[in-house]
């Protein structure tokens, strides 16, 4: 039985294993999907070397950028984005990286967009945020980054956010792990009182299905969406790339 899996760290919460396991059972496919939970990306080469029956992977936090130097080839789209969330492994061990987060996010958010959604705030600056930024560029939506610390390319730190800033950005996207199970009471530190019905809040987190970030946004009348549809769309795109059947 050929093996696929999710590369990440502390990823027991992930739905990917359940998603693909259900798919393989329903379609009677001889694959097994598992978690490859590594303490350090330096363990990646040994994982590949010791497990020649692994034919493909998804990649999640915190390795979407860190895995790139270990790959033999990176797809043009993933190179533009600067992050990889999908890896194909050929019979001769050639590792190629792709990014399907971009496709998943764009497909998931597009039905929710309205004409006034012209500016976005991206919370976080990790690998996932890069795919989101690339998707927003293709949709001609202006965006700025928010991070805990001031650095190049970051417009705001969280302590700089105020009501006026929040009012200028009609889309707010959480690309951080804040609020993920089991720490479901946590949420990004933004002025939620400034949100209103004109806002669209998108959380890449899907476990829990309604994060505190989304709950507080909904309480202010904002449209909200979790990351499960994005997960499904990016997973099916990865399956197309792997072309294993």
N, C-alpha and C positions, 0 to 999 in steps of 0.2 A: 504493500500500500504506500503510495507516494504521500509525502508530508508537506504541509504548508503551515505557516504560522505568523504570529505577530511578534515583532522584535521591539522590545521596550524595557522599561524598568518600573517595577511595582505596578504591574498591569493586570492583576487578578480581577479588577473591576471591569475590564473591557468586555464589550458585547461581541467583538469580532469573532471570537472562537465559537460562540453560540450561533451567530449569524451564518457562518460558513458550514458549521456542522449540520445545521438544519437544511441548508441548501443541498449539501452532499447527500443527505438522507433522502430528501424529497426527489432528487434527480437521479438517485441510485448511482452515485459516482464513487469510485474507489480512492478517496482521498481522506486524509486525517488533518485537521487543523488544530494547532496547539499554541500555547504561549511560549515564546523564547524570552524569558525574563532574565536579563543580564545586569549584573551589578555595574559593569563598565563596558564601553564599546570596544575596549581592547580585547575582550573575550570573543568578539565576532569572528575573526579568522578561524579560531579553533572550533567554534560551533559549526562553521561551514565545512571545514576539513574533516571533522569527526562524524558528520551526518550527510553522506552523499545522497541519501534519499530525500533530502529537502529540495524541493523544486521551485519554491516561490515564497515570498514574504511580504507582509505589510510592515510598516515601520511607524512607531508612535513616539510620544514623549519619552525620553529627551534626545532621541537619536536621529531625528530627521535630517539634521545637518551633520552630526558627528559621523554618520555612516558613510558619507560621500567619498572620503579619501580611500575607503576600502573597496570601492567598486571599480570594475574594469571599464565601464562605460556609463554615461549618463545621458538620458534623452534630452533633446534640445529644450523642451518646455521646462523640464525640471532644472536644467542648467540656468535658464532665465530666472526661475523662481528662487533657486538657491537652496532647495530642500527636496528630499526624497521621501516618499511614503510607501512606495511599491518597488519590489525587487524581483526580477526574473532571474532564474538560474538555469543555464543551458546544460545539456548533457555533458559538455566538456568543462563545466564549472565556471563559465563566463557569467559574471554578475553585472546586470544592467539595471540602473535606477530610473524610476519614473515618478511623476507626481500626479496623483488622481484626486488629491484634496481640492485642487483648483476646480476641477470638473464638478466634484460633489457639491462644493459650496455654491458655485454659480447656478447649478441646476436647482438646488434647494431654495435659494433666496429669491431667484428671479420672479416667481409668481407673487411674491409679497411686496415687490417694489411698486411705488407710486411716483407720479411725476415730481413730488416735492422732495423725494429722497435723493438729494444731490451730494451730501457730504457725510463721510463716515469716520468714526473714531475706532481704531483697532487697539484693543487692550491686550498688551503683550507684544514681544518682539522675537519670539522663538520661531522654529521651523514652520509651524502651522500658520502663523501670522503672515509669513512670506507668500504662501499660496493664496491667502485671502486678499492680500494687497495686489497680487497679479490679476486675480479675478476682477477686483474692483476697477483696475486700470482698463481692462477689456470692456467693462460696462460703462466706462466714462464717468465713474463716481470718484470724486476727490476724497482723499483720506489723509489722516494723520495718525501717528502712533502715540500711545500712552505707555509709559514704563515706570517702574519703581525708581529708577535712577536716570539722571539726565545723560544722554549720550548722543552721538552723531545720528541724525535721522529721526530722533524722537522730539516731537513737538511739545509734549507736556509730561510732567511727572504727576502722579496721582494727587499730591498735595497742592498742585496748581489748579486743578479742576474746580470750577465754580459754576453757578447757575447759568451765567451768560455763555460760557464755553459749551456747556451741554446743550443749550438752546440752538447753537449754531450747527450742531451735528445731528442730523435726523436718523442716522443709523449708528448703532453702537454694537460692536462685535467683540465678544469675550473669547480671546484665543489663549487665555491662561488656564491652568488646571484648577484655579480657585473655585471651590464649590463642588468638586468631584467627590463622589462617594469614597470614603465614609465621612469626610469633613463637609457635610452638606449644609451646615449652618453658615459657612463662610461665603463671602461674595466680594467682588472687586470694590474698592473704596472710591465710589463716585457719588456725586450729589443726586441721589435718586429723586429728591423732591422737585428737581427741575425737569423731570421727564413728563411727557404728556401724550395725547393721542396721536400726535404727529410723528412720534418716535417709533422706530423698529429696532428691537433688541434681538440679536442672534447670538446664541451660546453654542460653541462647538461641543460643549459637554452634553452627553445624553444619559448619563447615570449620575444623579437622578434625572427623571424626565423633565421636572421643573426645578431648576436651580433657584437659589435665593435671588440671584441676579435677575432671572426672569420673573420670579414671583413679585419682587419689588417693582419691576417695570410694569407688569400687568396691573398692579394696584394703582398705578398712575395713569392707566388708560392706554399704555403703549401696546403695540402689536409685538408678540413674542414668538420665537421659534427655537427649539433645541436642536442639537446636532445629529439626531437620529436619521433624518432624511439624507443629510449630507453623508453620513456613514454608509447608508445603503447605496447611494449613487456612486460614491468613490469605490466601494467594494465591487460593484458590478463592472465598473470601468476597469478595475484591476483584473478581474476575471477575464475580461475581453483581451487585455494585454497579454496575460499569461497563456491564453489559448491552449489550455492543457487537454481539452477533450477532442 
